[in-house]
């Protein structure tokens, strides 16, 4: 009887202790703040450009992992974002166009492939909010440049909320190509300059309105008992190069350096480049760009000045969002990703624009901060934008319903050398496929214009000014099977 009584008392005591202890909740999934910046090449102070004023992004970089060699799969907005969001290499011709998301995702039933990582987070309990340009559309809806806004979402399964403040520009596309007086490129029939310096505040251009919207939404999300994904897409420094005057005033135009690649690379067919058609749409520009000859040094400096002003303007908007995240205490459990959709040629090889598969066009910005990270880390390994999807799923503790073409770079978010990392990234455009390795860029085009094979040695030629494929056939033979692994058949279905 004593033993029975003792056991009964013990069970009762354990029950009382269990009742007294607060219920142990499972750890909450981290939030995600994903900042997309349009046409931003790695021209930032943290990337080694001392001329650029980018204090807010630089501050983020000092607390994050800064990837020096991250490459996008396509050097055009819609296609690059399609690969980013789905973690997939292009397989069909439409995948390398700005209409990739519109044709492959919008208006389609929900499927696992292609599925955006935002949709996958939403399936797994995340509250998802998008504002600005996350996909190709500047406000998340599918419609033409000159049309009224539609009700057709570009990413129909990804969002709980899609927000945008077009201000005086009325629609997203008008805002995207907007000027400070409320006009826009298409409304002016392209009779506009490719730059503008206006005496306005930050909200005198659309990105200032987007930053305000993001700060307000963070305050709401802070009250939710649910992990969130907030995507914030800024327009600048995309054309037109417009920014408030105070950001222009940060620079002495006369001291802005010009490109180290003023001519077409040696042993390269001009078909590998382009005639800057997007830039030349701005009919009131001081000069037209051409592969025949460079624009004047004075105009090149003015354009670089305008681009840099746009970078600094966007940097200030990023700072507002990051400050709000910290002030609300959300930084303690939020992954921050800052990514740009591709680079941009600022007169390199006489090109003004993206749309090539040279380093200047396909190398872009990637900065990743996890909640536990306090000090910065610089990584020189080569990664691809398709690696972001699986990495985020790993960090958020969420399974992908279908395999992606990318691989998690989780091991690179910690100090030390990973046991193994495959330093390879593929990019696609202009009927060409290129592979970037640790030392080389190797490119092969499906076209008639010769040469169709290009090789650049980054140890001796970091700006890709000399195609040395003919001089080094042994390297070409070595890289050919590596290149072949990235040949998805997007340009030539018979060769893989």
Residue pairs with C-beta under 8 A, 6 or more apart in sequence:
28 227
28 333
29 124
29 125
29 126
29 227
29 396
29 397
29 398
30 227
30 333
30 334
30 335
30 370
30 371
30 395
30 396
31 221
31 227
31 228
31 229
31 230
31 330
31 333
31 334
31 335
32 121
32 126
32 228
32 229
32 230
32 334
32 335
32 337
32 392
32 396
33 230
33 232
33 321
33 325
33 334
33 335
33 336
33 337
34 134
34 229
34 230
34 231
34 232
34 337
34 339
35 232
35 233
35 234
35 318
35 321
35 336
35 337
35 338
35 339
36 81
36 132
36 133
36 134
36 231
36 232
36 233
36 234
36 339
36 340
36 341
37 233
37 234
37 236
37 237
37 314
37 318
37 338
37 339
37 340
37 341
37 365
38 77
38 133
38 233
38 234
38 235
38 236
38 237
38 238
38 340
38 341
39 77
39 237
39 238
39 239
39 340
39 341
39 342
39 343
39 344
39 354
40 237
40 311
40 314
40 340
40 343
40 344
40 364
40 365
41 340
41 342
41 343
41 344
41 346
41 360
41 363
41 364
41 365
42 49
42 68
42 340
42 343
42 363
42 364
42 365
43 49
43 52
43 307
43 308
43 311
43 346
44 52
44 54
44 57
44 58
44 61
44 311
44 315
44 365
45 52
45 53
45 54
45 55
45 58
46 54
46 57
46 58
46 61
46 62
46 66
46 367
47 66
47 68
47 365
51 251
51 255
51 256
51 257
51 308
52 308
52 311
52 312
53 247
53 250
53 251
53 308
53 312
53 315
54 311
54 312
54 315
55 315
55 319
56 315
56 316
56 318
56 319
56 322
57 315
57 318
57 338
57 367
59 319
59 322
60 318
60 322
60 336
60 338
60 367
60 369
61 367
61 376
62 375
62 376
63 369
63 373
63 374
63 375
63 376
64 336
64 367
64 368
64 369
64 373
64 376
64 377
65 367
65 368
65 369
65 373
65 376
65 377
65 378
65 379
65 412
65 413
66 366
66 367
66 376
66 377
66 378
66 379
67 366
67 367
67 368
67 379
67 381
67 383
67 409
67 412
68 378
68 379
68 380
69 363
69 380
69 381
69 382
69 383
69 425
69 436
70 363
70 364
70 365
70 366
70 382
70 383
70 384
70 385
70 425
71 362
71 363
71 364
71 382
71 383
71 384
71 385
71 425
71 426
71 427
71 436
72 80
72 83
72 84
72 341
72 342
72 362
72 363
72 364
72 384
72 385
72 427
73 79
73 80
73 83
73 89
73 90
73 362
73 384
73 385
73 386
73 426
73 427
73 428
74 80
74 82
74 83
74 90
74 95
74 96
74 342
74 362
74 427
74 428
74 429
75 342
75 343
75 354
75 355
75 356
75 357
75 361
75 362
75 427
75 429
76 96
76 97
76 98
76 342
76 354
76 355
76 429
77 98
77 133
77 136
77 341
77 342
78 97
78 98
78 99
78 100
78 101
78 102
78 135
78 136
79 90
79 95
79 96
79 97
79 98
79 100
80 341
80 342
80 385
81 100
81 101
81 134
81 135
81 136
81 341
82 88
82 90
82 95
82 100
82 101
82 104
82 105
82 114
82 135
82 136
83 89
83 90
83 95
83 385
83 386
84 339
84 341
84 385
84 386
84 388
84 389
85 101
85 116
85 117
85 118
85 135
85 155
85 389
86 113
86 114
86 115
86 116
86 117
86 389
86 404
87 117
87 386
87 387
87 388
87 389
87 390
87 400
87 404
87 405
87 406
88 95
88 113
88 114
88 386
88 404
88 405
89 386
89 405
89 426
89 428
89 486
89 488
89 490
90 96
90 100
90 428
90 488
90 490
91 488
91 489
91 490
92 490
93 490
93 491
94 100
94 103
94 104
95 104
95 490
96 428
96 429
96 490
97 103
98 136
99 136
100 136
101 135
101 136
101 154
101 155
102 136
102 137
102 142
102 154
104 114
105 114
105 116
105 154
105 155
105 156
106 142
106 152
106 153
106 154
106 155
106 156
107 142
107 152
107 156
108 156
110 119
110 156
110 157
112 401
112 402
113 402
115 157
115 401
115 402
116 155
116 157
116 158
117 388
117 389
117 392
117 393
117 400
118 128
118 130
118 134
118 155
118 158
118 159
118 229
118 231
119 155
119 157
119 158
120 393
120 398
120 400
120 401
121 128
121 229
121 392
121 396
121 398
122 128
122 157
122 158
122 159
122 160
122 229
123 401
124 396
124 398
124 399
125 226
125 227
126 226
126 227
126 228
126 229
126 396
127 160
127 221
127 224
127 226
127 227
127 228
127 229
128 158
128 159
128 160
128 161
128 228
128 229
128 231
129 159
129 160
129 161
129 162
129 163
129 217
129 221
129 228
129 229
129 230
129 231
130 140
130 155
130 158
130 159
130 161
130 162
130 163
130 231
130 233
131 162
131 163
131 164
131 210
131 213
131 214
131 217
131 230
131 231
131 232
131 233
132 138
132 139
132 164
132 207
132 210
132 231
132 232
132 233
132 234
132 235
133 139
133 176
133 233
133 234
133 235
134 140
134 155
134 231
134 232
134 233
135 154
135 155
136 154
137 143
137 154
137 172
138 164
138 172
138 173
138 175
138 176
138 233
138 235
139 149
139 162
139 164
139 166
139 171
139 172
139 175
140 153
140 154
140 155
140 159
140 162
140 164
140 172
141 149
141 150
141 151
141 152
141 153
141 154
141 162
141 172
142 150
142 152
142 153
142 154
143 149
143 150
143 152
143 171
143 173
144 173
145 173
145 177
145 186
146 173
146 186
148 171
149 171
149 172
153 159
153 162
163 213
163 217
164 172
164 175
164 210
164 213
165 206
165 209
165 210
165 212
165 213
166 172
166 174
166 175
166 206
166 209
167 175
167 182
167 203
167 206
167 209
168 182
169 175
169 178
169 182
169 184
169 206
173 184
173 186
174 184
174 186
174 187
175 184
175 206
175 235
176 184
176 206
176 235
176 238
177 184
177 185
177 186
177 239
177 240
178 184
178 205
178 206
178 242
179 192
179 196
179 198
179 240
179 242
180 196
180 198
180 200
180 204
180 205
180 242
183 192
185 192
185 240
185 281
185 282
190 281
190 282
190 283
191 283
191 284
192 240
192 282
192 283
192 284
193 240
193 282
193 284
193 285
193 286
194 239
194 240
194 241
194 279
194 282
194 285
194 303
194 306
195 240
195 241
195 242
195 302
195 303
195 306
196 240
196 241
196 242
196 243
197 242
197 243
197 245
197 248
197 306
197 309
198 204
198 205
198 242
198 243
198 244
198 245
199 244
199 245
200 244
200 245
201 208
201 244
202 208
202 211
202 244
202 313
202 316
202 317
203 209
203 212
204 244
205 236
205 242
205 243
205 244
205 313
206 235
207 234
207 235
207 236
207 313
207 314
207 317
208 317
210 232
210 233
210 234
210 317
211 232
211 234
211 317
211 318
211 320
211 321
212 320
214 230
214 232
214 320
214 321
214 324
215 320
215 321
215 324
217 230
218 230
218 321
218 324
218 325
218 328
218 330
219 324
219 328
221 228
221 230
221 330
222 328
222 329
222 330
227 396
232 321
234 314
234 317
234 318
235 314
236 242
236 243
236 310
236 311
236 313
236 314
237 307
237 308
237 310
237 311
237 314
237 344
238 310
239 278
239 279
239 282
240 282
241 303
241 306
241 307
241 309
241 310
242 306
242 310
243 306
243 309
243 310
243 312
243 313
244 313
247 309
247 310
247 312
247 313
247 316
248 305
248 306
248 309
250 308
250 309
250 312
251 305
251 308
251 309
253 301
253 302
253 305
254 301
256 301
256 304
256 305
256 308
258 297
258 300
258 301
258 304
258 347
259 300
259 346
259 347
259 348
260 463
260 465
261 348
261 349
261 360
261 463
261 464
261 465
262 294
262 347
262 350
263 294
263 349
263 350
263 465
264 270
264 273
264 291
264 349
264 350
265 349
265 464
265 465
265 466
265 467
266 465
266 466
266 467
267 451
267 454
267 466
267 467
267 468
267 469
267 470
268 451
268 454
268 467
269 449
269 450
269 451
270 291
271 430
271 445
271 447
271 449
272 356
272 357
272 358
272 430
272 432
272 443
272 445
272 454
273 291
273 349
273 350
273 351
273 356
274 291
274 351
274 353
274 355
274 356
274 430
275 289
275 290
275 291
276 289
276 290
276 351
276 352
276 353
277 353
278 353
278 355
279 285
279 289
279 352
279 353
280 288
280 289
286 299
286 302
287 295
287 296
287 299
288 295
289 295
289 350
289 351
289 352
290 350
291 349
291 350
291 351
292 350
293 350
294 300
294 347
294 350
295 303
295 347
295 352
300 346
300 347
303 346
303 347
303 352
304 346
304 347
307 344
307 346
318 338
322 336
325 331
325 334
325 336
331 371
332 371
333 371
334 371
335 368
335 369
335 370
335 371
335 392
335 395
335 396
336 367
336 368
336 369
337 366
337 367
337 368
337 369
337 388
337 392
338 365
338 366
338 367
338 368
339 364
339 365
339 366
339 367
339 385
339 388
340 364
340 365
340 366
341 364
342 354
342 361
342 362
342 364
343 354
343 359
343 360
343 361
343 362
343 363
343 364
344 353
344 354
344 360
344 361
345 351
345 352
345 353
345 354
345 356
345 358
345 360
345 361
346 352
348 358
348 360
348 463
349 356
349 358
354 361
355 361
355 429
355 430
356 362
356 429
356 430
357 427
357 428
357 429
357 430
357 432
357 433
357 434
357 443
358 441
358 464
359 436
359 441
359 456
359 458
359 463
359 464
360 464
362 427
362 434
362 436
364 385
366 383
366 385
366 388
368 391
368 413
370 395
370 413
373 413
377 413
377 415
379 412
381 409
381 412
381 418
381 421
381 423
382 423
382 424
382 425
382 436
382 437
382 438
383 409
383 412
383 425
384 406
384 424
384 425
384 426
385 406
386 404
386 405
386 406
387 406
387 407
387 408
387 409
388 406
389 400
389 404
389 406
390 400
390 404
390 406
390 407
390 408
391 406
391 408
391 409
391 410
391 413
393 399
393 400
393 408
394 408
394 410
395 410
407 422
411 418
411 419
411 421
412 418
412 421
423 437
423 438
424 435
424 436
424 437
424 482
424 485
424 486
425 435
425 436
426 433
426 434
426 435
426 436
426 486
427 433
427 434
427 436
428 434
428 490
428 491
430 445
431 445
431 446
431 447
431 491
432 443
432 444
432 445
432 446
432 447
432 491
433 443
433 444
433 483
433 486
433 487
433 490
433 491
434 441
434 442
434 443
434 444
434 454
435 441
435 442
435 443
435 479
435 482
435 483
435 486
437 479
437 482
439 457
439 458
439 459
440 455
440 456
440 457
440 458
440 475
440 479
441 454
441 455
441 456
441 458
441 464
442 453
442 454
442 455
442 469
442 475
442 476
442 479
442 480
442 482
442 483
443 453
443 454
443 455
444 452
444 453
444 454
444 483
445 452
445 453
445 454
446 452
446 491
446 492
451 467
451 469
451 470
453 469
453 476
454 467
454 469
455 467
455 468
455 469
455 472
455 475
455 476
455 479
456 464
456 466
456 467
456 468
457 468
457 472
457 475
458 464
461 468
469 476
484 496
487 495
487 496
488 496
489 495
489 496
